[in-house]
Amino acid sequence: MSRTAKGTGWLVAAGVIAGLALPLALGETFMRLRPPENVRQFLDGDPALKGAYKSDPVLRMNYRSPDLYQPAEAPKLAQIPKSSPKPTWAFFGVSFAKGISQTADRVMPSHRILFFREINDRMNMRVQQARMILDYGIKADRLVFVLIPIEIARYTETPLSYFRVNESGAITYSLRMPPQPFDWVVRNSRLALIAWVRARRHNAVPNFRLSTIIENVPETVQNDFRVMFGELGKLQREKGVPMTIVMLPDRRQVLNDGSNYTLQKTMAALAKDAGIDIYDPVELLRVQPDRRALFVPDWHYTDAGYELVVKGLNEHLDKNAKRGRTSSGLAQ
């Protein structure tokens, strides 16, 4: 082969390598400057991640100060009257909890209803919110924590052990790494990290289908809720404020037959062990003549659905009151 041919071959090879390397280098640089939001939460050292949290050895996060607390859908604590002549119920949870609290506010005018929710709210965060609110001096006669199946399933993705608080007070998350030596690539390349996250391989329980949580509750999830319910039980006994978990069913459990209610049974057993009251409205919803009328197209409840849940919750608490005490021994 002539020198000219060899030189041309090397130029072609160099061009191919450059053509591959340059886009990768540009992509890597861009992703370091502007990482996607769904990846930023895994970047412990990202200076853009700032918050009002501190680490906690049990629930993995806590609040630095009640004055820094910024609920997504509630006034700051300083703007909430600490007491009311009406009995006060405080609700915690995502949009379903908001719907229940708004319905309770409408159909229970004899009560003061408060609702607390954070952006990216999780159950361990709610336990800490509840403690902070009570420590702050806001009087509550009952705390109600609303859980839906999908948020329980999220603990297969980011269990308690994955929660971190960075030096700037923001919550970040660890992730499951690939085996060596590929873990080095994910740790050192933003493009590899993005691919790993978007392939959902970073989850603590990989390949777990979130929709199956109603019949399959992994041991890791049970362990996390054992811890969280246990902390709620401690708070209940310490403050003397009764607490209730509202365990909303998956819509398939309302509309279809054949569920074994594994999730409900598991959560009920964990709540009982922790001394926490739990209410499950699934049977009340299932006996309705038109079950589809309980849901709007995005599968939140209609007004009628929320009213049934609130009605059932009050009936559940009335039954507890007739028995005289909660499972924890607190007077109703």
Residue pairs with C-beta under 8 A, 6 or more apart in sequence:
24 191
27 191
28 189
28 190
28 191
31 39
31 190
31 191
31 194
32 190
35 43
35 46
35 190
35 194
36 194
38 197
38 198
39 190
39 193
39 194
39 197
40 46
40 48
40 49
41 49
41 171
41 172
41 173
42 172
42 173
42 174
42 175
42 193
42 197
42 202
43 49
43 172
44 164
44 166
44 172
45 166
46 166
46 172
47 168
49 166
49 168
49 170
49 172
50 168
50 169
50 170
51 165
51 168
51 169
51 170
51 171
52 63
52 64
52 65
52 68
52 69
52 70
52 169
53 61
53 62
53 63
53 64
53 165
53 169
53 170
53 171
54 61
54 62
54 63
54 64
54 165
54 169
55 61
55 62
55 164
55 165
56 62
56 128
58 227
58 231
59 124
59 125
59 127
59 128
59 160
59 227
59 228
59 231
60 124
60 160
60 161
60 163
60 164
60 165
61 124
61 125
61 128
61 163
61 165
61 171
62 128
63 69
63 128
63 129
63 132
64 169
66 77
66 132
66 133
66 135
66 136
67 76
67 77
67 78
69 76
69 77
69 129
69 132
70 76
70 118
71 116
71 117
71 118
71 129
72 117
72 118
72 119
72 121
73 98
73 115
73 116
73 117
74 80
74 114
74 115
74 116
74 117
77 132
77 133
77 136
77 138
80 114
80 138
82 136
82 137
82 138
82 139
83 138
83 139
84 112
84 139
86 110
86 111
86 112
87 110
87 111
87 112
87 141
87 142
88 111
88 112
88 113
88 114
88 138
88 139
88 140
88 141
88 142
89 104
89 108
89 111
89 112
89 113
89 114
89 140
89 141
89 142
89 143
89 144
90 114
90 115
90 116
90 130
90 133
90 138
90 140
90 142
90 143
90 144
91 97
91 98
91 100
91 101
91 104
91 113
91 114
91 115
91 116
91 144
91 145
91 146
92 115
92 116
92 117
92 121
92 126
92 129
92 130
92 143
92 144
92 145
92 146
93 100
93 117
93 121
93 126
93 145
93 146
93 147
93 148
93 246
94 117
94 121
94 146
94 148
94 151
95 300
96 146
96 148
96 248
96 300
96 301
97 115
97 117
97 144
97 145
97 146
97 246
98 115
98 117
99 300
99 301
99 306
100 144
100 146
100 246
100 306
100 309
100 310
100 313
101 113
101 114
101 115
101 144
102 113
102 115
102 306
103 303
103 306
103 307
103 309
103 310
104 111
104 113
104 310
105 111
105 113
107 307
107 310
107 311
108 310
108 314
114 138
114 140
116 126
116 129
116 133
118 125
118 129
120 171
122 151
122 154
123 145
123 147
123 151
123 152
123 225
123 228
124 160
124 163
124 224
124 228
126 145
127 228
127 231
127 232
127 235
130 143
130 145
130 232
130 235
130 243
131 235
133 140
134 140
134 235
134 239
134 241
140 241
141 241
141 242
142 241
142 242
142 243
142 244
142 317
143 241
143 242
143 243
143 244
144 243
144 244
144 246
144 313
145 232
145 243
145 244
145 245
145 246
146 246
146 248
147 245
147 246
147 247
147 248
147 267
148 248
148 250
149 213
149 214
149 248
149 249
149 250
149 263
150 210
150 213
152 213
152 217
152 221
152 225
152 263
152 267
153 208
153 210
153 211
153 213
153 221
154 210
155 220
155 221
155 224
155 225
156 203
156 204
156 205
156 208
156 210
156 213
156 218
156 220
156 221
157 202
157 203
157 204
157 205
158 173
158 203
158 204
159 204
159 220
159 221
159 224
160 224
160 227
160 228
161 174
161 204
162 173
162 174
162 175
162 204
163 171
163 173
163 174
164 171
164 172
164 173
164 174
165 171
165 172
166 172
175 196
175 197
175 202
175 203
176 201
176 202
176 203
176 204
176 206
177 183
177 186
177 187
178 185
178 186
178 196
178 201
185 192
186 192
186 193
186 196
187 193
196 202
200 206
204 220
205 218
205 220
208 218
211 250
213 221
213 263
214 249
214 250
214 252
214 253
214 259
214 261
214 262
214 263
215 259
215 260
215 262
215 263
216 262
217 262
217 263
217 266
222 266
222 270
225 267
225 270
226 270
226 273
226 274
229 245
229 270
229 271
229 273
229 274
229 276
230 273
230 274
232 243
232 274
232 276
233 274
233 275
233 276
233 328
235 241
235 243
236 242
236 243
236 275
236 276
236 328
236 330
237 275
237 328
237 330
240 330
242 277
242 326
242 328
242 330
242 332
243 276
243 277
244 276
244 277
244 278
244 279
244 313
244 316
244 317
245 267
245 271
245 276
245 277
245 278
245 279
246 278
246 279
246 281
246 309
246 313
247 263
247 264
247 267
247 268
247 278
247 279
247 280
248 281
248 309
249 264
249 280
249 281
249 282
249 285
250 263
251 295
251 299
252 259
253 259
253 261
253 282
253 286
254 282
254 285
254 286
254 291
254 294
254 295
255 291
255 292
261 282
264 280
264 282
267 278
268 278
268 280
271 277
271 278
271 327
272 278
272 327
275 326
275 327
275 328
275 329
276 327
276 328
277 320
277 326
277 327
277 328
279 312
279 313
279 316
279 317
281 308
281 309
281 312
281 313
284 308
284 309
284 311
284 312
285 291
285 294
285 305
285 308
285 309
288 294
288 308
293 302
293 304
294 301
294 302
294 304
294 305
294 308
295 301
295 302
295 305
296 302
301 309
317 332
320 326
320 332
321 332
324 331
324 332
325 331
325 332
326 332
